[in-house]
Amino acid sequence: MDLDKLTLIKPAPTPGNTEWFRHDRFGMFIHWGLYALAARHEWVRYHEQIKTADYEKYFKHFDPDLYNPELWAKAAAGAGMKYFVVTTKHHEGFCLWDSAYTDYKATNTPYGRDLLHPMVDAFRGQNMKVGFYHSLLDWHHPDYTVDGCHPMRNNEEYIAGDKDRELNRYVDYLHNQTHELLTQFGKIDLLWYDFSIGKTDRFPGKGKNEWRSEELIAKIRALQPEIMIDDRLEIDQDIKTPEQWMPREWVKVNGVPVVWEGCHTFSGSWGYYRDEESWKSPEQLIIMLIDSVSKGGNLLLNVGPTGRGEFDERALDRLSEMGKWMKHHSRSIYGCTQAPLEFKTPDCCKLTYNPDTKRLYIHVLSWQFNKIYLEGELARHVDYVQLLSDASEIRFQQHNEETVELNIPLKKPLGCTIPVIEVFLK
């Protein structure tokens, strides 16, 4: 079968521009807020059911004196990331920019300055696309009503106050802040909302009707027509966002492949967590990136900066290791997608494919003894083979139409966490 006639999955078209996104594949998530001072999970208010007055100490002491967004952007670019998404406001309600609609913002802390504008400038300076995460929840706003995800869900006195709260006033606030974010920072490439809430036995949910999602999306599209919007307004738009799990195959909606991005942490927390120990190894993280692209998806990998405004050394170490791998292997990530369905994946490997260059990439997860066999339809298309890290030839024998034998080095190449074999197809 001719190469051009093989089955290549392509996602359904969307309202926004996903072309750059499907090429770049790798981005940085940043969760930063007052919870960095607590240093024990970004949901610390929820888990410990902390009252607003008691949480105020973090606002009064927030002073990230070592904040240097240029260093953040360089670390992200050095790791091979091509875009970033930052929490403009997480569930706690604290805003990183000088919003006209609240006093609960960075400019009113001891730090006293806008944090978001210099961050956007720094990442754009590294030729990275800009994404804003914005929480639909807000545990600080006076009109935000109690739900199953609220810190005060067990405080009967606070719950009784819902009779005086008007959720629609909060939703006006949500829409107004979205307008600020889309008009004060230039072109925004991605808007990442989080999240709609299901109802419980005690509380109603909050979803597309409560957020006035159709109205909000229309406003967003009018302001920035090419922007990408995630799926958490309860109306699917441009991307699906599986969180903290790896899909077994290309993500589909009603059987149709879609643009998707898995979002993951280095450890078990999104925000800075001083004592968290469940950190993923660089090898795990690289495999997660490969696995995502092999199924047509992106990886958005999170960093939770400290209360002084620095990236955790554990995060920097992993970003550095990923950067070392990407230096020699990014060709197997950028512009790549799932291999043609007719291609059989060799044992202990994952495949990515660049449809523009007609090159297949074999990511060898477990280095094998001397031989890797390419079988079936794939064997019919092998023209030239090399190790991607140094462009050294991999010799092969075409035993028959159905089998190609690759003669790989006995020893795993030095410095290659996950070696990649580049196959030029004919």
Buried (B, 14 or more C-beta within 10 A) or exposed (E): EEBEEBEBBEBEEBBBBBEBBBBBBBBBBBBBBBBBBBBBBBBBBBEBBBEBEEBBEBBEEBBBEEBEBBBBBBBBBBBBBBBBBBBBBBBBBBBBBBBEBBEBBBBBBEBEEBBBBBBBBBBBEBEBBBBBBBBBBBBBBEBBBBBBBBBBBEBEEBBEEBEEBEBEEBBBBBBBBBBBBBEBBEEBBBBBBBBBBEEEEEBBBBBBEBBBBEEBBEBBBEBBEBBBBBBBBBBBBBBBBBBEEBBEEBBBEEEEBBBBBBBBBBBEBBBBBEEBEEBBEBEEBBBBBBBBBBBBBBBBBBBBBBBEBBBBEBBBBBBEBBBBBBEBBBBBBBBBBBBBEBBBBBEEBBBBBBBEEBBBBBBBBEBBEEEBBBBEBBBBBBEEBBBBBEEEEBEBEEEEEEBBBBBBEEEBBEEBBBBBBBBBBE
